[in-house]
Every structure is written in structure tokens, then in C-alpha cells.
């Protein structure tokens, strides 16, 4: 029988999750499996994701590839998946409860620190910045913020003029950035926890004629275009497509009885206009990494 993988992502508004769904589909097709997607209609809605878990359990998939919309609110749902005996591979946002075959992601704290340090060096270690965080309950946002704080501790000349949650959403980032500009006389740069918020902030800054360096995370195609045009200073290759490719293969290898590492960390690097060529392509043209390369890199 064809294995079925239930893939849970957080919303349909963030292109990073579209990339994750594409990666899961591509790997499943290559390995003779089928993917069913479970996505809240309301972005990052806890109650809806809980209901989707119940629906998936009734559908009896062979495995879950799962990113929770909240760091703890899905704990009971994960325990129900465990009790049903269905293996789960956790991606992107690390679960804090229940059992999993593996976690597949990147080191968010480290990538947050590195992109912040890149921005602060660009500012010559001095300036007033705005920080846009994602969904406060998302582990990725929490860890990236810790990385930002690590960098701030090393650059005492950088002052945070404002910190606001923009929920990893472009429209929210636009609204928040307008409010910040209305209340903040000086903004020398924007440090953002993902590309979607960065792009929203850039649009508002351009409307106001206040052009300052902005950084993001995800290396999405639109962010690469912004890098090439000078509208975005830097992003980070936190590639949800690659992560989902590896996670889906991990689930299928586990179903075949193969050993799967409990932790699989994909490297992330700073992407600028000087090195962006490998990412300068649509998501559909980006390649999944080979399992052997990633797991070998893990040692």
C-alpha cells in the first residue's frame, strides 16, 4: 500500500509554509508516498489545528510531519498522536511535550545572532533599531529573539527603539511599522524575524521616504529579488522546503524500519546580494537536499 503522510503547517499566508508543503510533496512523490495537508484556514489558529489533528487521526495516516502553531497548546494533541501509535516527525518549531521520531530544523538562536551581527556591523556598531518578532508563542520566534539579544549584548552602541510582534505576517508588519514610524523619530535599521515581515516593513519605509537597512530570515524568492535591488540588506537561508524534504524522508525511512537520527539540523547561512545566486530561483526550481549529505553532515 502507498504510505500516507499527514503534513501539518501553520498557515497559507506565509510563503515559507508553501515551500514546506512543496518539499513534502516532492519527496513523497519521489519515494512512492502520498501527502495530505492539514492547514488552518485562520493563520496559526490553535483551536483549528487541534481540530485538524483529530481529523487526521480519524483518517489514520501512516505518519505525521508536524509543525505546531503554539509552543505548548498542542501538547495534548501530540500525546493523542503518540497514543494512536502513529510516528511523528517534528519540523521547524520544536515540540516541548510528547514523543517524536526526529526533530528537523535549524539553529534559530544562532541564525538570529548571526544576522543581527551582520546588521550591526553594517551600522558600524551604532544606531537605533526596530525589532519585528514573529508569533510570540512560536519557538522559532522565541529563539531568533534570543539570538538578537545575544548580538545586542555584544554591540552596546546599538539601541532598540521599538520591539513589536508582527506575527510572521506581511499585513501585520505593515500596520505595526506604520505605528512605529508615527511614534519613533529615529529609525536607523529594522531587524526582522522573517522575510515576510521584512518585506512589509520595507513597503512602509519606502512610502514614508525613510530608507534604512532591513534584514530578514528565510531566503524566499521575493526576498532575493529585494536583495538584488538593494531594498533588503540580508536574509538567512532558513529553508523550509529543504527541511520538509528531509523530514518527509525521515518519516518514510522510519516506516521502512531504518534508523533515523533524533536530531537533524540543516545549516543556515547569511545571504546577501554578493552570494544570493544559488537562491535566485522560484521555489519550484529549488532542489531538495540529499539525505546522505544532510545526515552525513550531522555526523
N, C-alpha and C positions, 0 to 999 in steps of 0.2 A: 504493500500500500504506500501511497505517496505521503510522506510526513507533512504535517501542517504546523506552521509556526505562527503563534499569535504575537503580533508586534504592537506594542503599546508606545505611542508617542504623545506629547503633551498638547499639541495644538496643530492647526493648519495655517496659522498666520506667520510662523517663523520659518524661513526657508531652510534653516538647519535641520528641522524635523522632516521637511520634504526630502532633504538629502538622505536622512537616516532611512526613511521608508524606501527610497530608491535603492540604497545599498543592500537592505534586507531582501528586496525583490530580486535584485541581480544575483546575489549569492544563492538564494533559494533556487532560482531557475537553473543556475549552473550545476547545482548539486541534486537536482531532481526532487525538490520540495515545493511546497505551496505556502504562501504567506497570506494571512488575514490581518487587516489593520484595524485597530481599535483606537479611535482618536476622539477626544471630547469635542463637541460642537462649540461649546463655550471654552475659550482658551484656558488651559491649566485649571479646569474646574474639578475640585476634589470629589464632590458627590457624583459627578458624572463618570469620573474614572473608576470609582468604586463600583458603580452600576455596570460599567463595561467589563470589569473583572468578572462579575457574576455572569454576564452574558457569555464571556469567553469560557468560563468553567462549564457552563451548560453545553457549549459547542465541543468541548473535550479536545482541544488541540494537543499535539504531541509535546510541545514546549512553548515557553514564553520568552520573548525578548522584550525587556521591560524597562521603561524609564518612568519613575513616579513623578506626579505633578507636585508633590509635597514631601518634605524630608521625613515626616513621621505619620502623616494621616493615612497612608496606605499600608501601614504595618499589619493590620488585621487582614487586609485583602491578600497580602503576601503570605501570611500564615495559612489562609484558606487554599492558596495555590499549593503550598507545601503539603498541606493535609490531603489534597487530592492526588498527591504523588506525581505532579507534573513538573519536570525540571524547568528552572528559570535562570536565564542569563540576564543580569542587571547591566544596563548601559548608562553612561553619561552622568546621571545623578545617583550617587551611591546610596543604597538602602541601609537603614540602621537597624533593621529587625528581620527576622526570618532567615531562611536558608537559600543559597543560590549556588549554581554550578560555577559561575565565574562573574567577576565584575570586569567590564571592558570600558576603558575611558582614557583620559589623560590627566596629568597632574595640574589641576586647576589653580592651586595656590602658586605653584612655580610659574606657570604661564602668566598669571596675573602680575606677579612680581616682575617678570622679565619685560612685559610690555609697558608697565608703569615706569620702569627704569629707563627704557628706551625713550619714552616721552620726556622724562625729567632731564635726561642728558641733552635732548634736543632743546630744552628750555634753559640749558646751561645752569641747571640746579636752582633756578629761582622763578617764582611766578605763582599766581592764584589760579587754581584749577577747579573745575566742576567734575564730580564723580557721579556717573549713572550706574546704579546697580540694577540687577535683574529682579526676578521674583524673590523676595526676602526668604521665603521658605525653601527655595531651590538650593541644593547643595552646591551646584556649580557657581551660583552667585555668591554664596557664603564663602567658598574657598577662594574665588577670584578677589573678593573684597579683602580677605586676609592677605593675599598676595600684594594687593595695592597698599595695604597698611605696612607690610614688610618694607616695601620700597620707600614709602613716605618716611619711615624711621631712618633711612639712610640718606635722605635728602632734606635736611632741616630748612632749606630755603624755599621749599615748596609748601604753600598753604592751601588747604581745602576751603574754598569759598562757599561751596554748597555740595551736599550729597543728597541725591533723591533716587528713590526706586522708580524705574520706568518699566519694570515687569517684562523685560526682554522684548518689548513691543514697539514698533515704529511710531504708531499714532500716539501712544503714551509718552514716548520720548519727545515728540514734537510739543505736546502740551506742557510737559514738565520743563522743557528747555525754554519755552516762551515765558513761563512763570519765573524761572531763574534769572533770565536776562532782564526782566522787568524789575527784579529786586536786587540785582547784583551789579554794581557799577563796573567792576573789573573782572574779566574772564580771560585768562591767558591760554587756556587749553581745556580740552574735555577728555577725560579718561572713562571709557565706557566698557561695560562687561560683555557686550556683544556687538556684532556688526549692524544688526537691525536698528538698535538704539543709536549707534553712531551715525548712521545714515539719516535718521530722523533729526538728530541734533544738528547735523551739517545743514540740512534744509532750512532750519530755523535760523541758524547763524548767518547763512547766506541772505535770507530775507532781511535780516537786521543789519547787514553790511558789517558784521563782526567776524571776520575770517581768522580763525585760530586753529592750531593743530588739534586733530581729533584722532584717537586710536580706538580700535575695536578688537573683537575676537570672533573667529570662525572662518576667515578667508573665503567668504561667499563670493560668487562671481560678481555681484554688483559692487562689493567692497573692493575687489581687484580693479574694476573699472574706475572707482573713485581714487584708488592709489595712483593709477596711471595718469589721471588728470590732475593730481595734486590736491584733491579735495580731502583725502584721508592720509594721515601720516603713516600709520602702520596698523596691521592686524596680526592675528595669530592663527596658525594652521591647526585649529581645533576642529577636526574634520569629522562631522557626524556621519557622513557617508562611509568613510573608512571604518569608523568604529562599529557601525551597524553591519557592515560586511563581515568583519571578524566575529562579532557577537553571534550572527546567524550561523556562521560556520562552526563556532564553538558549540552552539546548541545541537547542530546536526552531528558533529563528531561525538558529542556525549551520547546522543541517541544510538549511535553505532557502537557504543561501548569503548570508545577511545578516551585516552587521558586528556583532560583539558586543564590548563593552569587555572588556579583560583583567582589570580590577578593578571590581567593583560593590559598593560599601559602602552598606548601609542604615543610616540614622540610628538611634540608640538614645537614649532619654531616661529620666530618673528618673520613676518612677510612685509616687505616694503616695495617701493617702485623699482628698486635695484635688483630684486631677486624673485619677482612675482610671476615670471613666465610659466613655471610649472602649474600654477593655479589659474592661469589666464585662459580658461575654457569653461563652457557650460557644465553643470553638474552631470548631465547625461554623458559627457565625454571624459569625465574623470574616472580613473581606474580604481578598482578595489585592490588593496594590498594582498600579496600572497601570504597565506597562513604561515608558511615556513619562515618567511622573512620577519614577520612580527614576533612569532613565538621564539625564534632563534635570538632575536634582539632582546627578548625578555631574559634569556639565559637559562 
